[in-house]
Amino acid sequence: MTPVRAVVVMGVAGCGKSTVAALLAERLGWELLEGDGLHPATNVERMSAGVSLTDDDRAPWLAAIAEWMRERLDAGRPVVVACSALARRYRDVLRRDDVLFLHLSGSPELLEARLASREHHFMKSGMLQSQLATLEPPADDERHLTLDIAEPPSALAARAALAASAFTP
């Protein structure tokens, strides 16, 4: 099996993708991408207005993330990426033999509480239901690890680092 050289930290809004991805990248010494930073301005405007993105809206964003990953991985630089990657077809754009998808999962109540406490973020709490409806948890044939966000982010990052270094399906 190909060693893991990229971890995509995925899940719905409020699951802690950015926090866990940053902790994991620091722990592993890998380059970090906050995928939201590659959204076109039109996507950010739509989400800020409470409008869910379509597959057509997501396509250039996912392609940009995949290209960012490819450039670094082809240069021998491992990466951690925070990206919702809610549906299998979205993960397929990012999928490589050396990618592990880290799915952060939690109850709708916990996710709502986290979103309600967030400030200065374009993703509004009202969009959580849309994301939960879109979510297709990784299937058994996808290289992934699912962790419960009830654990502290540091514990999640530690478990993910261990999986990245020793993952075998």
ZICOR-V111424 format. One record per residue. N is the residue number from 0. PHI is phi in whole degrees, -180 to 180 (NA if undefined). PSI is psi as a letter, one per 40 degrees, with the letter a starting at -180 (999 if undefined). D_CENTER is the distance of its C-alpha to the mean C-alpha in whole Angstrom. Layout:
N_PHI_PSI_D_CENTER / N_PHI_PSI_D_CENTER
This chain:
0_NA_i_23 / 1_-66_h_21 / 2_-62_i_19 / 3_-74_h_16 / 4_-124_e_15 / 5_-148_h_12 / 6_-122_h_9 / 7_-102_h_5 / 8_-85_h_3 / 9_-126_i_3 / 10_149_i_6 / 11_-75_i_8 / 12_-57_h_10 / 13_90_e_11 / 14_-81_e_9 / 15_99_f_9 / 16_-53_d_6 / 17_-63_d_8 / 18_-65_d_11 / 19_-66_d_10 / 20_-61_d_8 / 21_-64_d_11 / 22_-64_d_13 / 23_-67_d_12 / 24_-60_d_13 / 25_-65_d_16 / 26_-63_d_17 / 27_-86_e_17 / 28_75_f_18 / 29_-103_i_15 / 30_-70_i_15 / 31_-114_h_12 / 32_-125_h_10 / 33_-88_h_9 / 34_-56_d_8 / 35_-58_d_10 / 36_-67_e_13 / 37_-100_e_13 / 38_-64_h_14 / 39_-61_i_17 / 40_-56_d_19 / 41_-64_d_20 / 42_-66_d_17 / 43_-63_d_17 / 44_-62_d_20 / 45_-61_d_20 / 46_-65_d_17 / 47_-62_d_19 / 48_-88_e_22 / 49_82_e_20 / 50_-97_h_20 / 51_-70_i_17 / 52_-78_i_16 / 53_-96_i_18 / 54_-60_d_17 / 55_-64_d_19 / 56_-66_d_17 / 57_-76_d_14 / 58_-54_d_15 / 59_-67_d_16 / 60_-66_d_13 / 61_-64_d_11 / 62_-63_d_14 / 63_-66_d_14 / 64_-65_d_11 / 65_-60_d_13 / 66_-67_d_16 / 67_-59_d_14 / 68_-62_d_13 / 69_-58_d_16 / 70_-57_d_19 / 71_-74_d_17 / 72_-66_d_17 / 73_-65_d_21 / 74_-90_e_22 / 75_82_e_21 / 76_-108_h_19 / 77_-68_i_16 / 78_-139_i_12 / 79_-123_h_9 / 80_-126_h_6 / 81_-95_h_4 / 82_-157_h_3 / 83_-57_d_4 / 84_43_f_6 / 85_-67_d_8 / 86_-111_i_11 / 87_-56_d_12 / 88_-63_d_14 / 89_-74_d_11 / 90_-65_d_10 / 91_-59_d_13 / 92_-66_d_13 / 93_-95_e_11 / 94_-67_h_12 / 95_-145_i_15 / 96_-64_d_17 / 97_-102_e_16 / 98_-104_h_12 / 99_-111_h_11 / 100_-93_h_8 / 101_-101_h_7 / 102_-92_h_7 / 103_-93_h_8 / 104_-122_i_11 / 105_-159_i_14 / 106_-69_i_17 / 107_-57_d_17 / 108_-65_d_20 / 109_-66_d_18 / 110_-62_d_15 / 111_-59_d_18 / 112_-62_d_19 / 113_-65_d_17 / 114_-65_d_16 / 115_-64_d_20 / 116_-91_e_20 / 117_-79_i_18 / 118_-122_i_20 / 119_61_f_19 / 120_-126_h_16 / 121_-71_d_16 / 122_-81_h_14 / 123_-89_i_17 / 124_-62_d_18 / 125_-66_e_20 / 126_-89_e_17 / 127_-60_d_15 / 128_-60_d_17 / 129_-64_d_16 / 130_-67_d_13 / 131_-63_d_14 / 132_-69_d_17 / 133_-79_d_14 / 134_-57_h_12 / 135_-119_g_13 / 136_-55_i_12 / 137_-55_h_12 / 138_-86_i_16 / 139_-58_d_18 / 140_-86_e_18 / 141_-102_h_15 / 142_-72_h_14 / 143_-154_i_12 / 144_-138_h_12 / 145_-108_h_12 / 146_-125_i_13 / 147_-87_h_14 / 148_-73_e_13 / 149_-68_d_17 / 150_-77_i_17 / 151_-64_i_17 / 152_-54_d_14 / 153_-64_d_16 / 154_-69_d_17 / 155_-63_d_14 / 156_-64_d_13 / 157_-64_d_17 / 158_-65_d_16 / 159_-66_d_13 / 160_-63_d_15 / 161_-62_d_18 / 162_-65_d_16 / 163_-64_d_15 / 164_-85_e_19 / 165_-137_e_20 / 166_-68_h_18 / 167_-140_h_20 / 168_-71_999_20
